[in-house]
Amino acid sequence: MIPEGIHWHRTAPPPPACERVESDLTADVVIVGAGLTGLRAAITLAEAGVDVAVLDAEKIGFGSSGRSGGQCNPIWRATPDDLRAKFGAAQAERLINTTLSAADDLFDDIRRYNVECEAEQNGWVQAAHTRNAADGLKRLHAAWAGVGAEITVQSKAETHAAVGSDAYDFSLHHAKGGFVQPMALTRGYAKAAKAAGARLYEEAPAQKIKQTGSKWRIETPQGSVTAEKVILATNAYTDDLWPGLRQTMLPMYSISLATAPLTPEQQATVLPGRKTIADTRLAIYYARYDAGNRLIFGCVGSNDSARTLGGVGRLMNGLHTVFPQLKDIGIECTWAGRIGVTQDMMPRMFEPAPGVLAGVGFSGRGIAMTSVMGRSLARKVLGGHNDDLPFPVSTINPIPFHEISRRMVPLMAPSMSVKDRAGVVWDRLKPDFSEKET
């Protein structure tokens, strides 16, 4: 049996030393959640001279930030016109411009803070698994290229060459994409935050939040932190600390495997340019290398174990479908992590009460957009106006029938896989009237 274990924990540099909350403390700002969002906010605030305390219920990077595929895929599924229709012209333009720079901003941060996280910005291939999906990608390309995104269309031959697979006949190449070792990035942000003066507290679950005059008190089992402002940055691991916040998103699951290191000959036929890949399936397949030349391959799972409801089987089937040349490759481990998914697949920035902010719901775009959100939350705390922020600031609006939907989540991965297989079969049966290679 393939062992379970989070691959990134095995290869990340050690974390900085952290404290425990063992008394009643004070700070200017308390951040709940020591993942990428919370730590990036802490860096900006601490550099501005703000006394910041960051709390995590577990260890730094315990949640999505230490479990994700680590792919920097910076373009939304929505088009710029979709964003304008949803948010209005001015807000949409801020979000569009921020999106166009998000990947470069992330890799600039990595260089600025000397974060050792195996960062490579070689591009992202977004591959269509059917002709209908290819039509959708063509529309996405036209929309985002029209506002200046560095995206190119790849023909059948170009797609096969870029991926090292004939599983896809059409793709987009996003030049700004790339990948990181996510736990290493998280720990690197933690080191930078601590170096700037932030205080980091692990194993300090926030059990209750209470307003005391103009301040807020976060209570933990062994003590508390009282601060003027609070940032909630718990994303898919959000509990009921603040009423209704958990219900603004659904917990989807990403499951991954790490292969044995590929030989040079295998590397020449699998993602030979060391780009990342993600396809258009509902139960999305994605892949990238790590620094040790292992292939990290993932898809959608059912809960916090990759083994649930055939998860490992889906992983292996996906790996062999996309890269049949790796049929006999060894598998070192599998793991799972939660993704906070909103109804429209867009993040949310909330201000549920004066002095309280939350940033959640990255919907599979967390590596690029958590840093954007962290900087935005910090800017808001420092007095920034809502009209200057890339994300709209709103009140909490829970998803209708959230509890029923949440209970159905474990069944979504296998059902999406069935739909994906049916879509591929139908695509093969449909007549192809085109005379030219797309």
C-alpha positions, -999 to +999 in steps of 0.1 A: +000+000+000+012+035-009+021+053+024+002+085+033+023+115+042+025+151+031+055+152+007+062+189+013+068+183+050+097+159+041+116+184+020+109+219+034+135+238+054+128+239+092+103+264+105+112+293+127+109+289+165+074+298+177+059+306+210+029+294+230+001+316+243+004+310+280-010+342+295-031+372+285-013+392+258-019+424+238-011+434+203-022+460+177-034+433+154-040+396+159-041+373+129-058+339+132-043+315+108-005+310+101-008+301+065+002+321+034-026+347+037-021+354+074+017+354+072+019+377+042-004+401+060+019+399+090+050+408+070+034+440+056+020+450+090+052+443+109+073+462+084+050+491+090+058+490+127+025+474+138+027+450+167+013+418+152+005+384+169-002+355+146-021+325+161-024+290+146-044+261+161-018+237+148+017+242+134+026+268+108+014+257+074-008+229+088-037+237+064-039+243+027-006+263+027+014+232+035-007+207+014-015+222-019+000+213-053+021+245-051+011+257-086+010+294-093-019+296-117-027+333-117-057+337-141-093+333-130-118+310-146-139+341-151-132+365-180-126+403-175-161+409-188-175+385-162-156+404-135-170+438-148-205+424-148-201+411-113-182+439-095-186+470-117-161+486-140-138+503-114-135+473-090-131+449-118-102+470-134-084+469-100-088+432-098-078+426-134-046+447-131-037+429-098-043+396-115-020+404-144+009+411-119+001+385-093+025+358-104+054+383-109+046+398-075+048+364-058+082+355-073+094+391-065+084+385-029+103+352-029+134+369-041+130+399-018+127+378+014+152+352+003+127+324+006+141+290-002+110+273-017+122+256-050+105+284-070+104+280-108+085+304-131+086+283-163+049+288-173+016+270-169-001+248-195-039+248-192-049+218-212-083+210-227-095+174-223-123+177-249-132+198-279-159+216-259-133+224-232-110+237-260-137+261-271-140+274-236-102+279-234-102+298-267-128+322-252-107+326-221-076+333-241-093+360-262-107+376-231-075+378-210-051+383-239-073+413-248-064+430-215-027+422-217-022+388-202+008+368-216-012+338-229-007+320-261-026+293-279-008+259-284-017+237-313-020+199-310+017+194-318+027+222-295+006+208-267+019+173-271+055+186-270+049+208-240+031+182-219+048+151-232+015+134-237-011+129-264-040+131-238-047+167-249-049+182-283-053+219-274-039+241-246-031+276-234+004+286-223+004+311-194+039+325-194+038+339-159+028+307-142+051+285-122+054+265-090+068+266-055+073+242-026+042+254-006+053+245+029+088+260+022+071+292+010+049+293+041+078+288+065+098+313+045+070+339+050+070+330+087+107+337+090+103+370+072+074+380+094+093+371+125+124+390+113+102+420+108+090+418+144+058+397+142+051+373+171+042+337+160+022+314+182+015+277+174-009+252+190-030+282+200-066+275+188-088+305+188-118+293+207-138+325+212-137+361+200-153+388+222-155+426+219-142+445+249-149+481+244-131+492+212-109+461+211-112+424+204-102+395+227-092+362+212-093+334+237-072+303+235-070+273+260-040+288+279-044+325+274-057+353+252-047+381+229-064+414+230-060+437+199-075+467+182-080+447+150-084+411+139-077+393+107-092+359+101-071+340+076-082+304+081-096+297+046-108+260+042-100+252+078-123+279+091-145+268+120-173+286+138-151+312+156-170+340+137-206+331+129-214+324+093-178+327+080-174+289+075-207+289+056-194+313+029-175+285+011-175+247+008-145+225+016-133+207-015-104+184-013-072+181-034-053+148-033-018+144-046+009+118-050+047+121-053+064+097-076+099+084-073+125+107-090+123+105-127+154+096-147+168+121-172+152+100-200+118+101-183+121+139-177+128+144-214+093+130-222+073+143-192+067+181-190+102+186-206+101+223-200+093+218-163+061+238-167+030+231-146-001+216-161-037+217-151-066+205-173-102+213-177-118+183-161-143+188-133-121+165-112-091+184-124-058+167-131-027+187-124+011+180-123+045+196-118+080+186-107+097+191-074+133+200-069+142+163-067+127+156-101+097+138-086+064+143-104+037+157-082+003+146-096-031+155-082-068+155-087-100+161-067-106+140-036-134+133-011-120+141+024-088+146+043-075+112+033-064+104-003-077+069+001-114+077+006-139+066-021-113+055-045-091+085-043-058+067-048-073+048-077-083+081-094-048+095-089-032+064-104-057+063-133-051+100-139-013+096-139-014+067-163-040+085-186-019+116-189+016+100-187+014+064-198+052+063-200+052+064-162+030+033-157+058+015-138+071+045-118+073+041-081+050+062-058+065+075-026+034+089-008-001+104-012-018+131+008-049+153+009-058+189+018-088+212+018-096+240-006-120+267+003-144+271-027-169+298-031-200+297-053-185+318-080-149+305-076-137+340-065-121+349-031-139+369-005-127+398+016-151+404+045-155+431+071-182+416+094-177+442+122-156+473+127-120+462+133-125+426+120-115+414+085-114+381+068-099+368+036-110+333+024-122+312-005-093+310-030-109+282-050-078+266-064-058+298-070-042+301-036-005+302-044-008+334-063-038+350-047-032+344-010-003+368-012-025+393-030-051+389-002-026+391+026-012+424+012-047+437+007-058+429+043-028+446+056-034+476+035-070+478+048-057+476+084-032+504+077-060+527+066-064+519+030-097+528+014-120+501+000-118+518-034-081+511-036-083+474-029-084+446-056-110+426-038-144+441-029-150+444+009-184+429+019-204+416+048-207+378+053-233+361+031-235+324+038-242+299+010-279+288+010-284+252+023-247+251+032-250+221+056-267+200+030-242+209+004-213+202+027-226+167+035-226+160-002-190+170-008-175+135-004-196+123-033-186+151-056-152+137-066-164+103-079-195+119-096-173+145-113-150+118-125-179+099-140-190+130-158-155+136-170-152+101-185-186+105-201-175+138-217-143+122-231-163+093-246-189+116-261-161+138-275-146+108-293-179+098-307-187+133-321-179+138-357-150+162-363-159+186-391-127+206-389-102+201-417-073+218-399-055+211-368-066+235-341 
